[in-house]
Amino acid sequence: MPADSNNKPIEGRPARKPAPAGRDRAKSSRRRAREFALQGLYEWQINPRKVSEIDAHIREQDDFARCDRPHYDALLHGCIDQAAKLDADLIQFLDRPIEELSPVEHAVLWIGAYELAHCLEVPYKVAINEAVELAKSFGGTDGHKYVNGVLDHLAPGLRPDEVKAARPSGR
């Protein structure tokens, strides 16, 4: 669980590992948007309430103004609106029931699947890599490997031409 400036845990937000010195300031606005969307999706899973309340809470966070707000909106609202469809797309590549995913892994998979399905301006490799980086920063020890595997298997069904063009023949 993340901590506030007094190192007290902040309720309802996924734990965040500290970034190397100077790295946090160099984050892109898209990366920040994904991180804020992850926090909102995590909160929605742990403490289901109106999306507008969660959204308002996230917008109060430090540095929110530095994120890509349209992308954040698309991710948070799109993932929540399409949670059942995203789960249906993901389930075929999971090795366990969705209910057994950690809330962080589940939210990261939603973000990755949503970007693959709806954010065509984001190259599929970037969408997967960004999800892996979220899992590394916020998830469990090997959660990023799981996220990578699931999204790598999902991508050909959502972006067949792009994946085919990027992968060597025979794969």
C-alpha positions in Angstrom: 0.0 0.0 0.0 1.4 3.4 -0.9 2.3 5.8 1.9 1.7 9.5 2.3 4.4 12.0 3.1 4.4 10.8 6.8 4.9 7.2 5.6 1.3 6.3 6.6 -0.5 3.9 4.2 -3.1 5.4 2.0 -6.3 3.3 2.0 -7.7 2.0 -1.2 -4.6 2.4 -3.5 -2.3 -0.3 -4.8 1.2 -0.5 -3.3 3.8 1.3 -5.3 7.5 0.5 -5.3 9.8 3.6 -5.2 11.1 4.8 -8.5 14.8 5.3 -8.9 15.9 8.9 -8.1 15.0 11.3 -10.9 12.9 8.7 -12.8 9.5 9.8 -11.5 9.9 13.3 -13.0 10.7 11.8 -16.4 7.4 9.8 -16.7 5.4 10.5 -19.8 1.9 11.9 -19.4 0.6 8.7 -20.8 2.4 6.6 -18.2 0.9 8.8 -15.5 -2.5 8.4 -17.0 -2.1 4.6 -16.9 -1.0 4.8 -13.3 -3.9 6.9 -12.2 -6.3 4.7 -14.1 -4.8 1.7 -12.4 -5.4 3.3 -9.0 -9.0 4.0 -9.9 -9.6 0.5 -11.2 -8.0 -1.0 -8.1 -10.2 1.2 -5.9 -13.3 0.2 -7.9 -12.6 -3.5 -7.3 -11.8 -3.1 -3.6 -14.5 -0.6 -2.7 -17.1 -0.6 -5.4 -18.9 2.8 -5.5 -19.9 5.3 -8.2 -17.2 5.8 -10.8 -17.7 9.6 -10.4 -16.6 9.4 -6.8 -13.5 7.3 -7.6 -12.7 9.6 -10.5 -13.0 12.7 -8.3 -10.8 11.1 -5.7 -8.1 10.3 -8.3 -8.2 13.8 -9.7 -7.3 15.2 -6.3 -4.0 13.3 -6.3 -0.7 15.0 -6.6 0.6 15.3 -10.1 -2.8 14.5 -11.7 -2.5 17.6 -13.8 0.6 16.1 -15.4 -1.2 13.1 -16.8 -2.8 12.7 -20.2 -6.3 13.3 -19.0 -8.2 12.2 -22.1 -6.2 8.9 -22.0 -6.9 8.5 -18.2 -10.6 9.1 -18.9 -10.7 6.6 -21.7 -8.9 3.9 -19.6 -10.8 4.4 -16.3 -14.3 4.8 -17.8 -13.7 2.4 -20.7 -12.3 -0.4 -18.5 -15.2 -0.1 -16.0 -17.9 0.2 -18.7 -16.4 -2.8 -20.6 -15.1 -4.9 -17.6 -17.3 -7.9 -18.6 -16.2 -7.8 -22.2 -12.5 -7.4 -21.2 -12.8 -10.3 -18.8 -14.4 -12.4 -21.6 -11.4 -11.6 -23.9 -8.9 -12.3 -21.2 -10.3 -15.5 -19.6 -9.3 -17.8 -22.5 -5.6 -17.0 -21.7 -5.7 -17.2 -17.9 -4.5 -20.2 -15.9 -7.0 -19.5 -13.1 -10.4 -18.0 -12.5 -10.6 -14.3 -12.8 -11.7 -14.1 -9.2 -8.3 -15.4 -8.2 -6.3 -12.6 -9.9 -4.9 -10.0 -7.6 -6.8 -6.7 -8.0 -3.6 -5.1 -9.3 -3.0 -7.8 -12.0 -6.7 -7.7 -12.9 -6.6 -3.9 -13.3 -3.4 -4.0 -15.3 -4.8 -6.7 -17.6 -7.9 -4.6 -18.2 -5.7 -1.6 -19.1 -3.6 -3.6 -21.5 -6.6 -5.3 -23.1 -8.5 -2.0 -23.4 -5.5 -0.4 -25.1 -5.1 -3.3 -27.4 -8.8 -3.2 -28.4 -9.5 0.5 -28.4 -6.3 2.6 -28.5 -5.1 1.8 -32.0 -2.7 4.7 -32.0 -0.7 2.9 -29.3 1.4 0.2 -31.0 0.5 -3.2 -29.6 4.0 -3.8 -28.3 3.8 -0.5 -26.4 0.5 -1.4 -24.9 1.9 -4.7 -23.6 5.1 -3.1 -22.4 3.3 -0.4 -20.5 1.1 -3.0 -18.8 4.2 -5.0 -17.9 5.8 -1.8 -16.4 2.6 -1.1 -14.4 2.7 -4.7 -13.0 6.4 -4.3 -12.2 5.8 -1.0 -10.3 2.6 -1.9 -8.5 2.1 -5.7 -8.6 3.6 -8.8 -7.0 7.0 -10.2 -7.6 6.3 -12.1 -10.9 3.0 -10.5 -11.8 4.6 -8.7 -14.7 5.6 -12.1 -16.3 2.0 -13.2 -16.1 0.6 -10.0 -17.5 3.1 -10.2 -20.4 2.1 -13.8 -21.2 -1.6 -13.1 -21.1 -1.5 -9.9 -23.2 1.0 -11.5 -25.7 -1.5 -14.2 -26.3 -4.5 -11.8 -26.5 -2.8 -9.4 -29.0 -3.1 -11.5 -32.1 -6.8 -11.7 -31.7 -7.3 -8.0 -31.3 -4.6 -6.7 -33.6 -3.9 -9.5 -36.1 -2.4 -7.5 -38.9 -0.1 -5.5 -36.6 1.1 -8.6 -34.8 1.6 -10.6 -38.0 3.7 -7.8 -39.5 5.8 -7.5 -36.4 6.5 -11.2 -35.7 8.7 -13.4 -37.7 6.8 -15.9 -39.9 6.2 -19.3 -38.3 5.3 -17.8 -34.9 
